[in-house]
Amino acid sequence: MSSRDELRDELAFLADAGHGAAKDHSATSLLDHQLVTSPLLAFSALDRHMDSFPSRGLLGTAGTDSERLYFNTNAPSSGLICGVQGSGKSHSLSCILENALLPDSRIGQLPKPLAALVCHYDEEDNNRPCEAAHLSMPSSSLAGQVALPRITVLCSPSNIVRRKQAYAALPNVEVHPLYLSEQDLTAPRMLAIMGCDNLDTMPLYMHSALMIVRSIGSDAFKYQEFRKRLDAERLNPMQRAMCKLRLELLDAFLRPGSANLKSYFSPGQMVLVDLTDPFLDGLTAAVLFDIVLGAFMQWQTNTGKMVVLDEAHKYLTNSDSARLTRSLASIIRQQRHLATRIIIATQEPTVVPPTVLDLASFVLCHRFTSPSWCQHLARHVSTGQDQWFEEVMRLETGEALLFAPASLTGVDGAGNVRLLGKDSLRVRVRPRLTGDGGTSILAIGGQRSLVPDTTVGQPPLSPAESTPASFPAVPTPITIPDMYTSWLSPSLLTPPVPEVNASDAFVGTKIERRFQPLVEALHRRHSTGHERVMRAVVGQLLNHHRTSASWLKQLVNDARGAGIVEVGTQGKSTQWMKLIVSEPFVFI
């Protein structure tokens, strides 16, 4: 064959592959792949390529024309959400979790809900649950109208009692101690929790432990066999004492016969690893998160996965040598093959290592004012705007700047999709379907949501939704149904009002957290002082918290005895209930 014939063969091959002037099915397939893997997309792009995005979730509106913006739940991606406290960061994170877990047509399409793993840590136990756990309850305006996911909380065994108290008021939440089984405890994970990552600074007795692990082998590793061999090592008293200290932390999280970590994971459900514990530091929490993350990645499912690092500045370190950082970078590099989405939420973006930032599919910046944060992000975020820092400082609560080069922002005159590229997009995040756990407690005025339901301008999702729902200007009193009145104690039907110190209105009212569902159900329907149960309060409590009438009976009786509510009767059968404590409420 002549050289000229070989050249013709090369041209024919390139033409068949879709290069040059020829565009065939192969080229179309490449374009389709670019479309379906876009992390976010505007409605105009979705409308043009609807079949390419069978699973997507409404994130909010973007641009001056308030075009709908969607999170592509069908494709793996990775993102960073940052901003100061009160800017709407946790609200945005919860909206993304809703998109991944709630199959609700009001926020998009989700044929196959994802499985979610959320990591949360706080060294100060203030008896508050992680905000992500509020996905277990609907928004105050949507009680009984949202299909809620089941949430499993895994917490430190040494703090299990207080964490159960923190989550007691949330429905659909189960709290379990985080115990590792031998199936979860591979040799590398055991060495990590013992602090053996750095070979250069490893003491001699840990080298002995490492040699034992290597002799046993990772595949056949048995913890009891390891302890038996380690006890047989010739260590001096000081070395043995230090080795014992290393093993005590491991023993605290290891219990024979415990459920395998993989048994907690399920599509459409969330596993929340809450390591809030005054006896755990951030480095230890990061190691434990890495162990659970490894088990989550080994778990096999035919749906996608989502990993969320909540309040990452409390345990993530800006070091490529940290074990959790290496795991995150490895997962992000293989996210297409692992069907995994990773979201990192932090108040301080400087803790996010450059390796992770460089690999991120998108960055969602809520309001902040730190120049060092801006400089850190500017080194890793593609932007053509010099004034974007000033724009970030001026963002309103619930607004964010989106940096996502591969996102689809619309179509041109020829019908081709446009990429965001090095530009940024101003986004206003939508309201939530689920409860808001990030309300601000004010000295006067009670609790205020960061993104109230009525403040986010959002185009209708369909023509049928173009007519806004009507709400009465004045709450309409209703009677308690007969099925709920039979268990009211006679003492509850008398209307004595306990005295309330006038100064309480200014310093706040401390209320046991178990009364929070009842107080909030009454308060969001009317102001203190109204004498009738507002619409659907009783039904809301039963449906919202999926509990029994006996539980509600006991709750009302206890609340009346504590001077929180008053229950009385008008006429023969009309019962009423009212809140008799003053704002602001502080639940303890």
TORKEVEX-254688 format. One line per field, with one value per residue (C-alpha): residue number from 1; chain; x, y, z. Coordinates in steps of 0.001 Angstrom, whole numbers, plus 500000, padded with zeros to 6 digits. Layout:
<nodes>
seq	NUM:...
mol	A:...
x	X:...
y	Y:...
z	Z:...
</nodes>
This chain:
<nodes>
seq	1:2:3:4:5:6:7:8:9:10:11:12:13:14:15:16:17:18:19:20:21:22:23:24:25:26:27:28:29:30:31:32:33:34:35:36:37:38:39:40:41:42:43:44:45:46:47:48:49:50:51:52:53:54:55:56:57:58:59:60:61:62:63:64:65:66:67:68:69:70:71:72:73:74:75:76:77:78:79:80:81:82:83:84:85:86:87:88:89:90:91:92:93:94:95:96:97:98:99:100:101:102:103:104:105:106:107:108:109:110:111:112:113:114:115:116:117:118:119:120:121:122:123:124:125:126:127:128:129:130:131:132:133:134:135:136:137:138:139:140:141:142:143:144:145:146:147:148:149:150:151:152:153:154:155:156:157:158:159:160:161:162:163:164:165:166:167:168:169:170:171:172:173:174:175:176:177:178:179:180:181:182:183:184:185:186:187:188:189:190:191:192:193:194:195:196:197:198:199:200:201:202:203:204:205:206:207:208:209:210:211:212:213:214:215:216:217:218:219:220:221:222:223:224:225:226:227:228:229:230:231:232:233:234:235:236:237:238:239:240:241:242:243:244:245:246:247:248:249:250:251:252:253:254:255:256:257:258:259:260:261:262:263:264:265:266:267:268:269:270:271:272:273:274:275:276:277:278:279:280:281:282:283:284:285:286:287:288:289:290:291:292:293:294:295:296:297:298:299:300:301:302:303:304:305:306:307:308:309:310:311:312:313:314:315:316:317:318:319:320:321:322:323:324:325:326:327:328:329:330:331:332:333:334:335:336:337:338:339:340:341:342:343:344:345:346:347:348:349:350:351:352:353:354:355:356:357:358:359:360:361:362:363:364:365:366:367:368:369:370:371:372:373:374:375:376:377:378:379:380:381:382:383:384:385:386:387:388:389:390:391:392:393:394:395:396:397:398:399:400:401:402:403:404:405:406:407:408:409:410:411:412:413:414:415:416:417:418:419:420:421:422:423:424:425:426:427:428:429:430:431:432:433:434:435:436:437:438:439:440:441:442:443:444:445:446:447:448:449:450:451:452:453:454:455:456:457:458:459:460:461:462:463:464:465:466:467:468:469:470:471:472:473:474:475:476:477:478:479:480:481:482:483:484:485:486:487:488:489:490:491:492:493:494:495:496:497:498:499:500:501:502:503:504:505:506:507:508:509:510:511:512:513:514:515:516:517:518:519:520:521:522:523:524:525:526:527:528:529:530:531:532:533:534:535:536:537:538:539:540:541:542:543:544:545:546:547:548:549:550:551:552:553:554:555:556:557:558:559:560:561:562:563:564:565:566:567:568:569:570:571:572:573:574:575:576:577:578:579:580:581:582:583:584:585:586:587:588
mol	A:A:A:A:A:A:A:A:A:A:A:A:A:A:A:A:A:A:A:A:A:A:A:A:A:A:A:A:A:A:A:A:A:A:A:A:A:A:A:A:A:A:A:A:A:A:A:A:A:A:A:A:A:A:A:A:A:A:A:A:A:A:A:A:A:A:A:A:A:A:A:A:A:A:A:A:A:A:A:A:A:A:A:A:A:A:A:A:A:A:A:A:A:A:A:A:A:A:A:A:A:A:A:A:A:A:A:A:A:A:A:A:A:A:A:A:A:A:A:A:A:A:A:A:A:A:A:A:A:A:A:A:A:A:A:A:A:A:A:A:A:A:A:A:A:A:A:A:A:A:A:A:A:A:A:A:A:A:A:A:A:A:A:A:A:A:A:A:A:A:A:A:A:A:A:A:A:A:A:A:A:A:A:A:A:A:A:A:A:A:A:A:A:A:A:A:A:A:A:A:A:A:A:A:A:A:A:A:A:A:A:A:A:A:A:A:A:A:A:A:A:A:A:A:A:A:A:A:A:A:A:A:A:A:A:A:A:A:A:A:A:A:A:A:A:A:A:A:A:A:A:A:A:A:A:A:A:A:A:A:A:A:A:A:A:A:A:A:A:A:A:A:A:A:A:A:A:A:A:A:A:A:A:A:A:A:A:A:A:A:A:A:A:A:A:A:A:A:A:A:A:A:A:A:A:A:A:A:A:A:A:A:A:A:A:A:A:A:A:A:A:A:A:A:A:A:A:A:A:A:A:A:A:A:A:A:A:A:A:A:A:A:A:A:A:A:A:A:A:A:A:A:A:A:A:A:A:A:A:A:A:A:A:A:A:A:A:A:A:A:A:A:A:A:A:A:A:A:A:A:A:A:A:A:A:A:A:A:A:A:A:A:A:A:A:A:A:A:A:A:A:A:A:A:A:A:A:A:A:A:A:A:A:A:A:A:A:A:A:A:A:A:A:A:A:A:A:A:A:A:A:A:A:A:A:A:A:A:A:A:A:A:A:A:A:A:A:A:A:A:A:A:A:A:A:A:A:A:A:A:A:A:A:A:A:A:A:A:A:A:A:A:A:A:A:A:A:A:A:A:A:A:A:A:A:A:A:A:A:A:A:A:A:A:A:A:A:A:A:A:A:A:A:A:A:A:A:A:A:A:A:A:A:A:A:A:A:A:A:A:A:A:A:A:A:A:A:A:A:A:A:A:A:A:A:A:A:A:A:A:A:A:A:A:A:A:A:A:A:A:A:A:A:A:A:A:A:A:A:A:A:A:A:A:A:A:A:A:A:A:A:A:A:A:A:A:A:A:A:A:A:A:A:A:A:A:A:A
x	500000:501361:501820:499032:496640:497568:496753:493341:492705:493582:491172:488420:488920:488761:485630:484006:484969:483295:486409:486766:483799:482049:479691:478045:476599:479972:480259:476688:477479:480400:478148:475469:478039:479038:475390:474375:477394:476865:476590:473988:471773:469345:465745:466361:469006:466741:463833:466024:467423:464757:465532:469174:468242:465765:466791:467227:466369:465351:468025:466652:466643:469576:470396:468481:465575:465229:465549:465184:468449:468657:471103:471817:471181:471697:475427:478259:479748:481553:480999:481945:479403:480928:479832:479626:477069:473623:474279:472203:474940:473191:469909:471521:473012:469612:468030:470619:469912:466195:466969:468841:466368:462826:460934:458648:457462:457531:461328:462069:462255:463898:463058:465750:466506:470158:471711:473211:476000:476362:479330:478891:481119:481120:483325:480727:477600:474869:472112:471152:470775:472609:470627:470588:468446:465538:464886:462854:460134:458200:458258:455760:453607:453667:452720:451480:452340:455907:457150:459981:463105:464186:467338:469766:472083:475327:476992:479858:479088:480384:477817:474871:472491:472827:472628:469421:467991:469047:467222:464225:461918:462581:460369:461671:465081:466776:469881:472450:475958:478712:480306:482681:482504:485500:484201:484535:487952:490486:494191:494629:491574:492809:496223:494577:492463:495596:497416:499866:499590:502985:505777:508475:507201:505875:507230:508969:506044:503796:506314:505817:502054:502537:504686:502007:499343:501507:502156:498439:497530:494803:492393:492510:492798:491246:491352:491504:494410:496162:495683:496942:500148:500659:500367:503085:505506:508425:507704:509023:506444:506514:505990:503206:501446:501606:500391:497467:496477:496452:494258:491740:490219:489938:488298:485756:484355:484693:482083:481875:478580:477789:475927:478065:478190:476906:473636:472638:472851:469801:468636:466460:467662:470265:472923:474090:477357:477191:480400:479563:481436:483489:485894:486676:488902:488584:491463:489952:486544:488119:489651:486299:484572:487132:486352:482599:483248:485295:482447:479962:482050:482375:478606:477060:473852:472204:471456:473830:475460:475919:478562:478171:480760:478815:480688:483900:486043:485738:487594:488984:492621:494340:496853:497144:498692:495593:493825:490344:491696:493335:490116:488045:490475:490528:486720:486352:488866:486857:483392:482129:483030:481817:478492:479184:478465:480501:479364:481580:479926:482123:482208:485919:487029:490725:490481:489630:492873:493895:493702:489999:489258:490947:488830:485484:482748:481219:481686:478680:479805:477411:478179:481566:483862:487301:489954:491997:489040:488718:492422:492309:489336:490673:493704:491467:488251:488082:486620:486928:485514:487837:484975:483454:484698:482727:479691:480060:480145:476887:474933:471671:470783:469866:471855:475129:477623:477990:481291:480834:482606:480824:477317:474754:473423:471177:471061:472150:470208:471240:469945:473391:473883:476109:478580:479147:482913:484928:481888:479852:476106:474118:471751:468801:468144:464573:462511:462762:460150:461467:461928:464448:466881:469041:466746:468385:467334:466885:466688:463361:461304:461888:463281:463819:464490:467424:465384:461674:459222:457731:460903:462331:461027:460503:458796:456011:457042:454017:451059:448912:451096:450937:448122:449559:448040:445697:446067:443623:444769:443523:443986:440710:439920:438864:437676:439589:438017:436060:438555:441181:439047:438373:441855:441978:442254:439496:442149:443075:439580:439826:441242:443539:446412:449662:451463:454250:456961:456870:460644:460489:459344:462741:465098:463402:461508:463402:461384:462247:463121:460491:457794:459264:456869:453791:455088:456099:452850:450829:453128:453432:449628:448978:450554:450555:447239:444778:442359:441649:443552:444486:443866:445176:447408:446367:446314:449625:451283:449975:450795:453932:455612:453975:453211:450257:447425:448703:452015:450235:447994:450983:452746:449759:449247:452905:452930:449881:451466:454626:452642:453341:449836:446291:443444:439811:436275:433624:430060:429479:431946:434211:437712:440506:444185:446528:450176:450761:454547:456307:458892:461735:461722:464940:464649:466972
y	500000:503401:506297:508186:505269:505314:509034:508375:505674:508139:510750:508157:507042:510623:511274:508146:509283:512658:514860:517686:518614:515276:515013:511667:509661:509424:513192:513413:510851:512957:516014:514057:512897:516494:517392:514597:515107:518855:519516:522295:523571:526375:525748:526879:524161:521615:522581:522035:518673:517326:513666:514126:514963:512375:513159:516753:518902:522541:524569:528074:530893:532562:535688:538899:537060:534630:531554:528269:526523:522749:520439:517404:514505:511985:512628:512406:515758:517489:520909:523348:525514:528288:531429:532996:531912:533211:533630:530600:527988:525251:526089:525492:522229:521049:521929:519784:516936:517321:517070:513821:512177:513497:512357:515397:516980:520438:520368:518352:514703:511902:508429:506812:508525:508482:507112:509884:509925:513115:513762:516224:517089:519651:519635:521633:519628:522293:519667:520712:518234:518557:520834:518168:515976:518382:516679:514289:516911:519022:522782:524548:525447:521937:519699:516353:517191:515854:512248:512277:510086:507901:509139:506997:508875:507198:508956:508512:505782:508006:510713:508554:509736:513450:512942:510925:513835:516246:514253:513215:515888:514946:512306:509495:509630:506643:507190:504410:504312:504106:500714:499054:495353:493267:493362:497162:497166:496553:496841:500335:501653:500241:501832:505145:505292:504468:507396:505409:507373:509052:506481:509124:510032:506609:505364:502020:500186:501247:499806:496513:496843:497592:494503:492362:493781:493039:489493:488815:490411:492892:490367:487967:490616:489670:492147:489570:487840:491193:491921:488460:488897:492442:491302:488752:491446:492320:495943:497873:499289:502757:501403:499098:501973:504179:501329:500803:504457:504047:500974:502451:504729:501801:499667:502433:502108:498337:495920:492238:491355:494920:495512:496013:499657:498676:497479:501097:502300:502272:504166:507145:507232:509276:508072:510956:510342:512867:512709:515663:514763:516879:513942:513739:516151:517089:514879:511776:512628:512918:509449:507960:509748:508229:504744:505180:506749:503709:501388:503566:503391:499601:499225:498197:499745:500248:503899:506788:507980:511389:512240:515465:516996:519409:522143:520808:523579:521812:518655:519007:520120:521871:519098:516640:514129:513899:510582:512051:514510:511699:509690:512646:513432:509791:509553:512807:511622:508413:509884:508884:505245:505297:507064:509414:513075:514904:518173:520044:522777:525049:528526:528763:527712:527926:524529:522858:521514:522796:519246:519042:522605:522041:518940:520472:520655:523795:526323:528050:531167:532723:536032:536534:539510:537976:538986:535881:533657:535486:535076:531382:530743:532963:530693:527720:529151:530163:533643:536501:539112:541236:542624:539287:539698:542911:541138:538325:540831:542403:539152:538923:536027:533054:534341:532921:533256:530076:529123:526036:526093:522975:524095:524841:528384:528487:528152:530495:531535:528367:526157:525207:525087:527668:526802:529089:528937:531449:533612:533472:533304:534963:532392:532765:529478:528153:527551:524180:521454:520253:521946:524699:523784:526872:529532:532443:532951:536677:538541:540055:538456:534775:532549:533781:531524:532425:531961:532403:530541:533748:535618:533563:534670:531456:530915:528324:524790:524282:526304:524729:526359:529832:530801:531474:529620:531742:531972:533634:536960:535978:532384:530511:528799:525181:522705:519684:516597:514352:511525:513695:515015:511782:511616:515212:515151:516999:519316:520312:521597:524274:527585:528792:530871:530645:533868:534750:537153:540222:540197:536796:538503:540135:537395:534469:531439:528231:525209:521529:520386:517623:520329:521948:520265:521418:524956:525471:523993:526456:529432:529350:529452:532390:534780:534143:535073:533645:531293:528688:525946:527134:525035:521466:521814:518486:516682:518262:516904:513396:513316:515409:513395:510091:509390:508103:509881:508589:510355:513602:513222:512909:515784:518132:517089:517719:521022:522221:521220:523111:526277:526220:525761:526224:523948:524790:524289:526562:525343:521613:520288:523053:522621:525137:525339:528307:529062:531049:531459:534437:534709:534159:530443:528720:524936:523117
z	500000:499008:501397:499626:500244:503922:504082:502561:505187:507944:506556:506207:509807:511110:509063:510500:514009:513536:513172:510704:508576:508964:511944:512531:515365:517140:517371:518571:521262:522480:522650:524481:527033:527680:528154:530493:532769:533301:537059:536759:533966:533252:532212:528616:528214:529885:527657:524588:525761:528122:527393:528410:532006:533343:536919:538060:541046:541204:543011:542533:540013:538288:536327:535840:534216:537177:534994:536826:537699:538223:539960:537772:540141:537340:536873:539421:540397:543241:544727:547452:549296:551395:553205:556631:559188:558331:554606:553548:553170:555152:553418:550006:551235:552456:549101:547312:549738:549012:545300:545940:548329:547758:544627:544507:541248:542846:542849:539712:538715:540729:539363:541534:544853:545863:549036:551166:553745:555808:558115:560987:563942:566723:569782:571734:572513:572685:572502:568968:566094:562813:560486:557766:560042:559588:556247:558385:558921:556410:556134:558387:555378:553865:556780:555526:551911:551668:551493:554016:554043:556933:558645:560630:562982:564058:566975:569397:571975:574782:573926:572872:575630:574882:571125:571513:573471:570724:568029:570147:568706:565068:563414:561201:562916:564541:566674:567100:568527:565942:566477:564056:563376:562382:558815:558890:560552:557809:558565:557034:558912:562197:561729:560851:564006:566018:564397:562282:559043:559258:559105:559689:563165:564155:567518:567802:569416:566534:564101:565943:565496:561813:561334:562990:560674:557651:558813:559257:555927:555092:553612:556568:559283:562629:565476:568256:566541:566265:569994:570909:568920:570181:573809:573096:571886:574154:575007:577984:580445:578876:575359:576528:578323:575229:573031:575405:575024:571256:571475:573934:571295:568920:571606:572303:568767:568423:569709:568693:567062:566002:562761:559700:558611:555172:556708:557451:553846:551594:548466:549283:552887:554739:557148:559328:561168:564007:566030:568252:571412:573837:574169:570436:568549:564899:563763:565363:563912:560450:560799:561812:558934:556585:557897:557379:553978:552972:553971:552063:548896:549196:549556:546246:544915:541539:542357:542859:546074:547671:550280:552270:554582:556778:558704:557178:558713:562071:561001:557468:557207:554316:553819:550980:553388:555608:555175:554668:552100:550143:550193:548970:546163:545090:545030:543085:540492:540060:540612:537161:537839:541445:540690:543593:544236:546890:548485:550967:553043:555132:556609:555859:552339:553261:554985:551671:550176:546723:545353:546151:545007:541653:541041:542082:539444:540953:543750:545322:547204:549667:551337:552999:553593:554119:551523:552369:551460:548166:547407:548273:545986:543188:542817:542072:540579:536929:536772:534341:536734:538834:540899:541958:545541:545888:544462:547006:549866:548646:548317:550192:552448:550260:547275:545981:543150:541124:539490:537319:533931:532624:533610:530904:531157:528084:524302:521535:518452:516626:519418:520738:524494:526178:528918:531878:531335:533354:534132:537320:537819:540589:542089:544437:546208:546333:549492:551180:551275:554630:557986:558569:561321:560869:562299:564067:567692:568294:571595:570503:567759:568359:565621:562088:559119:556906:553735:554535:552346:550982:550025:547197:543834:541891:538536:538534:537714:535526:534248:536931:539579:538075:540467:543919:546813:548869:552631:554986:556371:559825:561076:561095:564406:564272:566832:567957:566361:568709:568226:569945:572830:574661:576091:577399:581189:583099:584498:580971:580278:582969:581868:584668:583363:585318:586015:583600:584670:582429:582099:580408:577214:576998:578132:576400:577668:578319:577231:577280:573764:573818:573738:570616:568105:570050:570643:567023:565689:567754:567269:563500:563128:565407:567882:571611:573174:570660:572338:569714:568015:564544:561463:561492:564589:566077:562751:561866:564994:564391:560688:560827:563580:562675:566279:568270:570014:573366:572794:571973:575013:577311:575594:576010:579634:580451:578548:580453:583738:582798:582070:578330:576913:578120:577054:577706:576474:575026:574993:575092:572549:571312:572727:572302:573013:573160:573785:576978:576934:575407:572681:572121:572817:573860:573656:576047
</nodes>
